[in-house]
Amino acid sequence: MKIAVTSTGKDLDSPMDPRFGRAAYILIVDTETLAFDVLDNAENVNAFKGAGIQAASMISDRHADVLLTGFCGPNAFKTLEAAQVKVAGDVSGTVREAVAAFNDGNVNWVSEPNAEGHW
């Protein structure tokens, strides 16, 4: 399964970035092999608005089934929901630790945004 994990760096041992839309990087990780692709999210980091929607579109385009992040705002959440991407929130640690928690069934699924929108 492909999952998206927000990250501060470009490898599995990087700390997770708690932000979704403005995360420095998003890693698309194969949960079985730990092979991964790095999505540079620099364009969205300083975006005036729409960062979450753009980031959600990026991971949907990469066919991720799940997002592991700290916080996800309302517009990004709606976009992910429409793309049928499940969201686990309040995830922390390194990317590798987050993937292990997912594989062990130790993530908290969210059914609504867990962050305020940015206006």
Backbone as CSV, one residue per row, in Angstrom:
resi,resn,N_x,N_y,N_z,CA_x,CA_y,CA_z,C_x,C_y,C_z
1,MET,0.841,-1.176,0.000,0.000,0.000,0.000,0.884,1.236,0.000
2,LYS,0.447,2.260,-0.707,1.164,3.531,-0.722,0.533,4.472,0.300
3,ILE,1.394,5.043,1.145,0.907,6.032,2.103,1.748,7.295,1.991
4,ALA,1.135,8.420,2.290,1.821,9.710,2.283,2.118,10.091,3.724
5,VAL,3.351,10.565,3.955,3.763,10.967,5.298,4.416,12.346,5.197
6,THR,3.941,13.289,5.996,4.535,14.627,5.991,5.882,14.570,6.699
7,SER,6.873,15.273,6.140,8.232,15.150,6.649,8.988,16.479,6.595
8,THR,9.947,16.620,7.513,10.824,17.787,7.499,12.037,17.552,6.614
9,GLY,12.271,16.309,6.204,13.435,15.969,5.393,13.104,14.992,4.299
10,LYS,14.152,14.505,3.639,13.984,13.702,2.435,14.221,12.204,2.632
11,ASP,14.247,11.723,3.889,14.458,10.289,4.077,13.590,9.756,5.210
12,LEU,13.593,8.443,5.364,12.717,7.781,6.328,13.055,8.122,7.778
13,ASP,14.284,8.547,8.043,14.677,8.868,9.407,14.504,10.353,9.742
14,SER,13.895,11.093,8.841,13.587,12.504,9.095,12.397,12.598,10.043
15,PRO,12.380,13.620,10.902,11.201,13.841,11.736,9.993,14.186,10.868
16,MET,8.836,13.757,11.326,7.606,14.141,10.630,7.407,15.642,10.773
17,ASP,6.786,16.228,9.772,6.351,17.618,9.843,4.899,17.569,10.299
18,PRO,4.543,18.243,11.397,3.169,18.154,11.887,2.142,18.823,10.971
19,ARG,2.613,19.687,10.069,1.699,20.393,9.160,1.489,19.541,7.913
20,PHE,0.310,19.593,7.351,0.088,18.881,6.096,0.361,19.790,4.905
21,GLY,-0.463,20.783,4.684,-0.351,21.608,3.486,0.965,22.350,3.363
22,ARG,1.564,22.701,4.475,2.805,23.462,4.468,4.007,22.644,4.943
23,ALA,3.882,21.328,4.892,5.012,20.457,5.228,6.140,20.690,4.232
24,ALA,7.373,20.573,4.693,8.518,20.768,3.801,8.534,19.721,2.689
25,TYR,8.270,18.476,3.053,8.269,17.371,2.097,7.117,16.430,2.429
26,ILE,6.721,15.674,1.451,5.770,14.589,1.655,6.399,13.355,1.030
27,LEU,6.568,12.323,1.829,7.132,11.076,1.320,6.001,10.117,1.003
28,ILE,6.027,9.539,-0.178,5.075,8.501,-0.566,5.794,7.178,-0.347
29,VAL,5.343,6.408,0.638,6.059,5.226,1.098,5.251,3.964,0.797
30,ASP,5.924,2.943,0.270,5.331,1.620,0.108,5.463,0.922,1.458
31,THR,4.342,0.577,2.074,4.362,0.036,3.433,4.995,-1.353,3.526
32,GLU,5.092,-2.056,2.425,5.692,-3.391,2.452,7.197,-3.355,2.248
33,THR,7.667,-2.528,1.320,9.092,-2.529,0.974,9.863,-1.338,1.556
34,LEU,9.143,-0.320,2.021,9.702,0.949,2.490,10.387,1.749,1.378
35,ALA,10.168,1.347,0.129,10.618,2.177,-0.991,9.794,3.462,-0.938
36,PHE,10.411,4.585,-1.317,9.672,5.842,-1.217,10.094,6.835,-2.282
37,ASP,9.175,7.755,-2.558,9.418,8.901,-3.428,9.271,10.152,-2.574
38,VAL,10.045,11.156,-2.880,10.003,12.416,-2.145,9.298,13.466,-2.985
39,LEU,8.270,14.072,-2.419,7.590,15.189,-3.067,8.055,16.467,-2.379
40,ASP,8.682,17.346,-3.121,9.112,18.630,-2.587,7.887,19.536,-2.540
41,ASN,7.539,19.986,-1.357,6.336,20.784,-1.175,6.659,22.275,-1.033
42,ALA,7.847,22.687,-1.501,8.304,24.073,-1.336,7.319,25.089,-1.901
43,GLU,6.677,24.751,-2.987,5.728,25.682,-3.606,4.582,26.028,-2.662
44,ASN,4.198,25.079,-1.816,3.072,25.298,-0.910,3.470,25.854,0.451
45,VAL,4.738,25.724,0.826,5.172,26.158,2.154,4.824,27.625,2.409
46,ASN,5.050,28.477,1.431,4.785,29.911,1.606,3.583,30.404,0.813
47,ALA,2.735,29.498,0.383,1.562,29.894,-0.404,0.634,30.763,0.435
48,PHE,0.052,31.763,-0.197,-0.891,32.637,0.499,-2.123,31.849,0.935
49,LYS,-2.637,31.019,0.033,-3.775,30.161,0.359,-3.758,28.952,-0.573
50,GLY,-4.518,27.942,-0.217,-4.641,26.758,-1.062,-3.559,25.713,-0.889
51,ALA,-2.679,25.871,0.101,-1.575,24.930,0.281,-2.085,23.515,0.538
52,GLY,-3.084,23.378,1.396,-3.609,22.052,1.723,-4.274,21.378,0.536
53,ILE,-5.009,22.146,-0.232,-5.683,21.591,-1.408,-4.648,21.120,-2.428
54,GLN,-3.606,21.930,-2.647,-2.556,21.549,-3.604,-1.806,20.306,-3.126
55,ALA,-1.476,20.251,-1.833,-0.771,19.091,-1.293,-1.652,17.844,-1.393
56,ALA,-2.940,17.994,-1.125,-3.863,16.868,-1.238,-3.931,16.361,-2.676
57,SER,-3.933,17.266,-3.619,-3.943,16.877,-5.032,-2.668,16.127,-5.405
58,MET,-1.525,16.585,-4.869,-0.245,15.916,-5.160,-0.260,14.465,-4.691
59,ILE,-0.748,14.221,-3.471,-0.706,12.842,-2.981,-1.773,11.981,-3.653
60,SER,-2.885,12.592,-4.023,-3.904,11.852,-4.765,-3.369,11.446,-6.134
61,ASP,-2.649,12.358,-6.784,-2.059,12.064,-8.093,-1.041,10.927,-8.012
62,ARG,-0.435,10.736,-6.841,0.543,9.661,-6.631,-0.126,8.379,-6.124
63,HIS,-1.443,8.381,-6.069,-2.248,7.210,-5.705,-2.002,6.712,-4.292
64,ALA,-1.765,7.643,-3.365,-1.644,7.264,-1.959,-3.041,6.955,-1.425
65,ASP,-3.117,5.930,-0.592,-4.395,5.525,0.005,-4.617,6.160,1.369
66,VAL,-3.520,6.580,2.002,-3.555,7.052,3.385,-2.607,8.228,3.525
67,LEU,-2.957,9.163,4.413,-2.074,10.254,4.803,-1.809,10.144,6.294
68,LEU,-0.523,10.172,6.672,-0.125,10.259,8.073,0.452,11.648,8.285
69,THR,-0.128,12.402,9.200,0.299,13.775,9.448,-0.035,14.151,10.878
70,GLY,0.321,15.368,11.242,-0.058,15.880,12.549,-1.429,16.528,12.472
71,PHE,-1.525,17.539,11.603,-2.748,18.325,11.524,-3.178,18.541,10.079
72,CYS,-4.480,18.507,9.867,-5.056,18.664,8.531,-6.243,19.615,8.626
73,GLY,-6.195,20.690,7.854,-7.254,21.693,7.870,-8.476,21.281,7.065
74,PRO,-9.534,22.075,7.137,-10.815,21.703,6.531,-10.804,21.569,5.011
75,ASN,-10.161,22.470,4.304,-10.169,22.387,2.841,-9.352,21.201,2.349
76,ALA,-8.196,20.977,2.963,-7.382,19.819,2.604,-8.131,18.537,2.934
77,PHE,-8.786,18.510,4.091,-9.514,17.306,4.501,-10.619,16.969,3.498
78,LYS,-11.365,17.978,3.069,-12.426,17.752,2.078,-11.859,17.203,0.773
79,THR,-10.728,17.743,0.351,-10.095,17.279,-0.889,-9.629,15.839,-0.749
80,LEU,-9.026,15.507,0.388,-8.573,14.134,0.636,-9.757,13.176,0.708
81,GLU,-10.807,13.603,1.373,-12.013,12.780,1.491,-12.602,12.491,0.109
82,ALA,-12.650,13.505,-0.744,-13.172,13.324,-2.101,-12.307,12.367,-2.912
83,ALA,-10.997,12.345,-2.622,-10.066,11.452,-3.323,-9.984,10.075,-2.656
84,GLN,-10.781,9.882,-1.621,-10.824,8.620,-0.866,-9.483,8.279,-0.221
85,VAL,-8.806,9.311,0.281,-7.564,9.131,1.034,-7.927,9.220,2.511
86,LYS,-7.653,8.143,3.265,-7.918,8.141,4.707,-6.845,8.962,5.408
87,VAL,-7.233,9.668,6.472,-6.315,10.553,7.179,-6.128,10.079,8.617
88,ALA,-4.864,9.917,9.006,-4.513,9.662,10.403,-3.835,10.921,10.914
89,GLY,-4.341,11.474,12.010,-3.816,12.712,12.557,-3.097,12.500,13.868
90,ASP,-2.450,13.545,14.329,-1.678,13.534,15.571,-0.585,12.479,15.554
91,VAL,-0.038,12.206,14.373,1.054,11.249,14.231,2.362,12.014,14.420
92,SER,3.320,11.413,15.114,4.599,12.081,15.345,5.733,11.062,15.289
93,GLY,6.948,11.542,15.491,8.134,10.693,15.398,8.791,10.861,14.044
94,THR,9.603,9.897,13.664,10.211,9.923,12.337,9.238,9.327,11.327
95,VAL,9.533,9.509,10.064,8.705,8.913,9.017,8.694,7.396,9.192
96,ARG,9.865,6.807,9.444,9.968,5.349,9.625,9.089,4.880,10.793
97,GLU,9.124,5.617,11.906,8.308,5.262,13.075,6.815,5.378,12.760
98,ALA,6.448,6.393,11.984,5.043,6.582,11.608,4.557,5.422,10.739
99,VAL,5.383,4.997,9.790,5.015,3.867,8.929,4.888,2.598,9.768
100,ALA,5.798,2.393,10.720,5.723,1.219,11.600,4.443,1.260,12.433
101,ALA,4.088,2.441,12.949,2.849,2.576,13.717,1.640,2.245,12.844
102,PHE,1.659,2.718,11.603,0.577,2.402,10.674,0.494,0.890,10.444
103,ASN,1.637,0.272,10.170,1.652,-1.169,9.913,1.171,-1.970,11.119
104,ASP,1.413,-1.439,12.322,0.983,-2.112,13.557,-0.451,-1.764,13.945
105,GLY,-1.106,-0.887,13.167,-2.480,-0.485,13.473,-2.567,0.505,14.626
106,ASN,-1.485,1.251,14.869,-1.439,2.181,15.997,-1.499,3.646,15.569
107,VAL,-2.435,3.980,14.689,-2.645,5.373,14.312,-4.083,5.751,14.614
108,ASN,-4.299,7.033,14.813,-5.631,7.546,15.103,-6.246,8.113,13.841
109,TRP,-7.288,7.463,13.346,-7.975,7.946,12.151,-8.838,9.131,12.533
110,VAL,-8.868,10.127,11.680,-9.705,11.293,11.938,-10.862,11.317,10.942
111,SER,-12.007,11.737,11.435,-13.194,11.793,10.583,-13.573,13.229,10.248
112,GLU,-12.754,14.155,10.722,-12.971,15.570,10.438,-11.640,16.299,10.586
113,PRO,-11.541,17.524,10.082,-10.283,18.270,10.192,-9.882,18.426,11.655
114,ASN,-8.584,18.431,11.914,-8.113,18.645,13.280,-7.243,19.896,13.380
115,ALA,-7.433,20.815,12.433,-6.746,22.108,12.442,-7.682,23.143,11.846
116,GLU,-7.463,24.392,12.244,-8.238,25.505,11.694,-7.798,25.775,10.258
117,GLY,-8.695,26.290,9.460,-8.346,26.723,8.114,-7.587,28.024,8.172
118,HIS,-6.815,28.305,7.128,-6.065,29.569,7.054,-6.787,30.501,6.100
119,TRP,-7.057,31.691,6.535,-7.781,32.661,5.703,-6.878,33.747,5.364
